[in-house]
Amino acid sequence: MLIKTYAHRGFSGLYPENTMIAFKKAVEEGFCDGIELDVHLSKDDELVIIHDEKVDRTTNGTGFVKDMSLNELKALDANIKFKDFYAKQQIPTFEEYCEYIKDKDIITNIEVKTNLIYYPNIEEKLLKMIDNYNLNNKVVISSFNHSSVIITKQINENIKCGLLVESQGILNCGAYAKRLAMEAYHPDVSTLTKEDVVDCKKNGIQVNTWTVNSMESLINCVKWEVDGIITNYPNVVKSFLKGM
């Protein structure tokens, strides 16, 4: 049984989330098979990596990502949580990430952040960038806004996509994902059940679950044979899996 470890927003347990240092540390230290990250569009239509719709929580700035140019976003410090340990970190562009990861044996799980604010044509822009860096076979596109992954499939039916779901999950999740021609189901681990995993496997759907930061959740994931574990602590998960 091969369970893949995804570093949630990079190695976010020990480094500032969704920054290049968090991505690089997860890869360089050998703690992950994949990286999970989040993509928005700036005011000037640049793909940028940040989790929230606003910059307030993770940077020293305030305001919506959509209202700020790339230059304005780059001027911010994205290292708030670990400012006593690391130097200033910029909000990365998705292209910066692609340039770094293009020659690495790493899967990238890209969350398209359109569930609260819809960015017109973000799916097309994202797929073009992925194609430019020959990453089509090394990505999974996911979103809580299922319209975004459906649009993604309409643009490129061969790109791998996953359905992100809120904590309540989805009844008959495997059948639902299969009906939408998705490859994966991405549920909150706190409400994931063995029956969900069985239903997904029956329908040929992979299960990549988030955010696995406790041993109890990790043990359940292994017992139920999920396909991917998304965690803030890829070092812990990877070490545990290697020790099995």
C-alpha positions in Angstrom: 0.0 0.0 0.0 1.5 3.3 -1.1 0.0 6.4 0.6 1.3 9.7 -0.7 2.2 12.5 1.7 1.3 16.1 0.7 2.8 19.0 2.5 -0.2 21.3 3.3 0.7 24.8 2.1 4.2 23.5 2.0 5.9 22.5 5.3 3.5 24.8 7.1 4.0 23.3 10.5 7.5 24.7 10.8 7.7 27.4 8.0 5.4 30.2 6.9 2.6 28.7 4.9 2.5 29.1 1.1 5.9 30.5 0.8 8.9 29.3 -1.2 10.8 28.4 1.9 7.9 26.2 3.0 7.8 24.5 -0.4 11.6 24.0 -0.7 12.0 22.7 2.8 9.3 20.0 2.3 11.0 18.9 -0.9 14.7 19.2 0.0 14.3 17.4 3.3 12.5 14.5 1.6 9.4 14.7 3.6 6.8 14.7 0.9 5.5 13.1 -2.4 3.5 16.2 -3.1 2.8 19.9 -2.3 -0.6 21.4 -1.6 -1.0 25.1 -2.3 -3.7 27.7 -3.0 -4.0 30.0 -6.0 -5.8 33.4 -6.4 -5.6 36.2 -9.0 -4.1 39.6 -8.2 -5.7 42.8 -9.4 -3.5 42.7 -12.5 -4.4 39.1 -13.2 -1.3 37.4 -11.9 -1.6 33.9 -10.4 -0.4 34.2 -6.8 -0.1 31.6 -4.0 -1.9 32.5 -0.8 -4.7 30.8 1.2 -7.1 33.5 2.2 -9.0 36.0 0.1 -7.5 38.7 2.2 -3.8 39.2 3.1 -4.5 40.1 6.8 -3.9 36.8 8.5 -0.7 35.7 6.9 1.0 39.0 6.0 1.7 42.5 7.5 -0.8 44.0 5.1 -4.6 44.4 4.9 -7.1 44.0 2.1 -8.3 41.6 -0.6 -5.9 39.9 -2.9 -8.1 40.8 -5.8 -7.7 44.5 -5.0 -3.9 44.5 -5.0 -1.4 44.4 -7.8 1.4 41.9 -7.9 3.9 44.6 -6.9 1.8 45.6 -3.9 1.5 41.9 -2.9 5.2 41.4 -3.3 5.9 44.3 -1.0 4.2 42.5 1.9 5.9 40.1 4.4 4.2 36.7 4.2 6.2 35.5 7.3 4.1 36.6 10.3 3.8 33.3 12.2 7.6 32.6 12.2 9.0 36.1 12.1 11.3 35.4 15.1 12.9 32.5 13.1 13.0 33.4 9.4 13.6 36.5 7.3 10.9 38.3 5.3 9.1 36.0 2.8 7.2 37.2 -0.2 3.9 35.9 -1.6 5.0 33.7 -4.4 3.6 33.8 -7.9 2.5 30.4 -9.3 5.0 30.8 -12.0 7.8 31.1 -9.5 6.6 27.8 -8.0 6.4 26.1 -11.4 10.0 27.3 -12.2 11.2 25.6 -9.0 9.2 22.4 -9.2 9.4 21.7 -12.9 12.3 19.3 -12.6 11.3 17.7 -9.3 9.5 14.4 -8.8 6.7 16.0 -6.9 3.0 16.1 -7.4 1.3 19.5 -6.9 -2.2 19.7 -5.5 -3.5 23.1 -6.6 -6.5 24.5 -4.9 -8.3 27.0 -7.0 -9.7 29.5 -4.5 -13.0 30.4 -6.2 -15.5 29.3 -3.5 -15.9 32.8 -2.0 -14.7 35.1 -4.8 -14.8 33.9 -8.4 -11.9 35.1 -10.5 -12.9 35.1 -14.2 -10.8 32.8 -16.4 -8.6 31.6 -13.5 -8.9 28.0 -14.7 -7.7 28.8 -18.2 -4.8 30.9 -16.9 -3.8 28.2 -14.5 -3.9 25.4 -17.1 -1.9 27.5 -19.5 0.8 28.0 -16.9 0.8 24.3 -16.1 1.2 23.5 -19.8 4.0 26.0 -20.3 6.0 24.2 -17.6 5.1 20.7 -18.8 3.5 19.9 -15.5 0.2 18.4 -16.9 1.0 14.9 -15.6 2.3 16.1 -12.2 -0.7 18.1 -10.9 -4.1 17.7 -9.3 -6.5 20.6 -9.6 -9.0 20.9 -6.7 -11.6 23.4 -5.5 -14.5 23.7 -3.0 -16.3 25.4 -6.0 -17.0 22.3 -8.0 -17.9 24.5 -11.0 -14.2 25.4 -11.2 -13.0 21.8 -11.5 -15.8 21.1 -14.0 -14.6 24.1 -16.1 -11.1 22.8 -15.8 -12.2 19.4 -17.2 -14.0 21.2 -20.0 -10.7 22.9 -21.0 -8.5 19.9 -20.6 -10.3 16.6 -20.0 -7.0 14.8 -19.3 -6.0 17.0 -16.3 -6.4 15.2 -13.0 -9.0 16.9 -10.7 -10.3 16.5 -7.2 -13.5 17.6 -5.4 -12.8 19.4 -2.2 -15.6 19.2 0.3 -16.5 21.0 3.5 -16.7 19.1 6.9 -20.1 17.6 6.2 -18.8 15.5 3.3 -20.9 14.2 0.4 -23.3 11.2 0.4 -22.3 8.5 -2.0 -19.1 10.5 -2.6 -17.4 8.0 -4.9 -20.4 7.8 -7.3 -20.8 11.6 -7.2 -17.1 12.2 -8.1 -17.3 9.5 -10.9 -20.4 11.1 -12.4 -18.5 14.4 -12.6 -15.6 12.7 -14.3 -13.2 13.5 -11.4 -10.3 11.4 -10.4 -10.2 12.3 -6.7 -12.2 13.2 -3.6 -10.7 15.5 -1.0 -12.6 15.4 2.2 -12.0 16.9 5.7 -10.4 14.0 7.7 -12.5 14.9 10.8 -15.6 13.6 9.0 -14.1 11.0 6.7 -15.4 7.5 7.2 -14.3 4.1 6.2 -17.5 3.8 4.2 -16.5 6.9 2.2 -13.2 5.4 1.3 -14.8 2.1 0.3 -17.4 3.9 -1.9 -14.6 5.9 -3.6 -12.5 2.8 -4.3 -15.5 1.0 -5.7 -15.9 3.8 -8.2 -12.2 4.2 -9.0 -11.8 7.5 -7.2 -8.7 8.4 -5.1 -9.1 9.8 -1.6 -6.7 12.6 -0.6 -7.8 13.8 2.9 -7.0 17.0 4.8 -5.7 18.2 7.2 -4.1 15.2 9.0 -2.2 16.6 12.0 -3.1 14.1 14.8 -2.0 10.5 15.3 -5.5 9.3 15.6 -6.4 10.7 12.2 -3.2 9.4 10.7 -3.8 5.8 12.0 -7.4 5.9 10.6 -6.1 7.0 7.2 -3.6 4.1 7.1 -6.2 1.6 8.3 -8.7 2.7 5.7 -6.1 2.9 3.0 -6.6 6.4 1.7 -4.5 7.4 -1.3 -3.1 10.7 0.0 -2.6 12.4 3.3 -2.4 16.3 3.3 -0.6 17.5 6.5 1.1 20.5 8.0 3.7 18.0 9.4 4.9 15.9 6.4 8.0 14.9 8.4 5.9 13.1 11.0 3.6 11.5 8.4 6.4 10.4 6.2 8.4 8.9 9.1 5.3 7.1 10.3 4.6 5.6 6.9 8.2 4.6 6.4 8.2 2.8 9.7 5.2 0.6 8.8 
